[in-house]
Amino acid sequence: MSRDAVTEKDTTTSLDLSEAGLYGAAFETARDQVRALISQHPGTFPTFTDAGAWHFEEDPWAPTWSAGFLTGLLWLFADRDETGWWREHAQRYSELLEPRKRDDGTHDIGFLFTPSWGRWHAVAPSERTRDVLIEAGRTMARRFNERGQYLSTWVHPGSTFIDVMMNIGIIYQAGHLSGDETLTEIATAHALTTRRYLVRGDGTSVHEAWFDPETGVFERTATHQGYRADSSWVRGHAWGVYGFGTAYSWTGDARFLDTARLLADTYVARTGDRLVPPNDWDDPQPRFAYESSAGAVVASALLQLADLIGDPGGDRYRRYAYRLVAKLSGPDFLAQPGSGWEGVLRHATYHLHNEVGVDESVMWGDYYFVEALHRILRGRVAAIGS
Ligand code: GLY
């Protein structure tokens, strides 16, 4: 679809200023829910809920990848807290996950370290935060397949996901902090490969690409959490909007900004006034109307994009994101303290086909929802990691 077509169908409206209190109230509700979690289960890192109660056993699908989100929530709350209570917990949780900086069994190093040590470094840079971020970025960069020019997933050396775009910011940051240009080149090469094989000409996106890991030759597309290989799993699409915006923020490469805008325009065109998407736009019979974590990710991504573009141009993404966050802040999605639901955002799905975290809360949904609230409340986009 062309960008003009999207513009014609633009349904964004100005922010109703009476909604301003809604965002602050949602931020406080999220803070109460997270305070209850870390008080009742200190030092644990759940990924999803079961019937609203946090699940503390091992992730049954992926190598555990969500510890950065709970830690990032603590840093976001610390940013609006004068007492030091949240800061103390944010540092402790960051320290608990530090050993993962050498974890070569996952492609989710950016998810682990950008919301945690990246936020710590942004507010109080030190040799220690610098060294952790450099080591984490180098670990991620070792997943690079030179022949195929991509970073591989934990699934197989021949696989890459659109999700990996969320894990190249840590490589750019390590390159920036260390002065090692090879790191920057690897991150950019991966982003260009993703743009070529995982972003379709019509502005939709693919979840997974497979290559021959020996020759680097592209073989096929696939999906794990989406409807099918040629459909659009919306959370993956949201990772793409955010990840290409991040790639642009580190490089200033217009190709990445164009791609982020194309993916964002597709999100707006396909989701429209519903604002919150289903798990996959192309599923003809979705089991659930909403996958709220995709909405939360895209809200924060659109606010980042709006800031990167500036006004005019960025304002339409900002207005859409405000409406989306307002919807997520309403009673259909936001869990209420005392209701027995332990997460923040309801109606998220982790892995539909595997029946893992289906129509539940997921930690990244809660994190990106609060990140979006934080961006709105602060009135400008946070450029973490610079
Ligand atoms: N593994 C990333 C996701 O489920 O979105």
Boltz pocket constraint, residues with backbone or C-beta under 6 A from the ligand:
constraints:
  - pocket:
      binder: B
      contacts: [[A, 62], [A, 163], [A, 225], [A, 235], [A, 236], [A, 350]]
      max_distance: 6.0
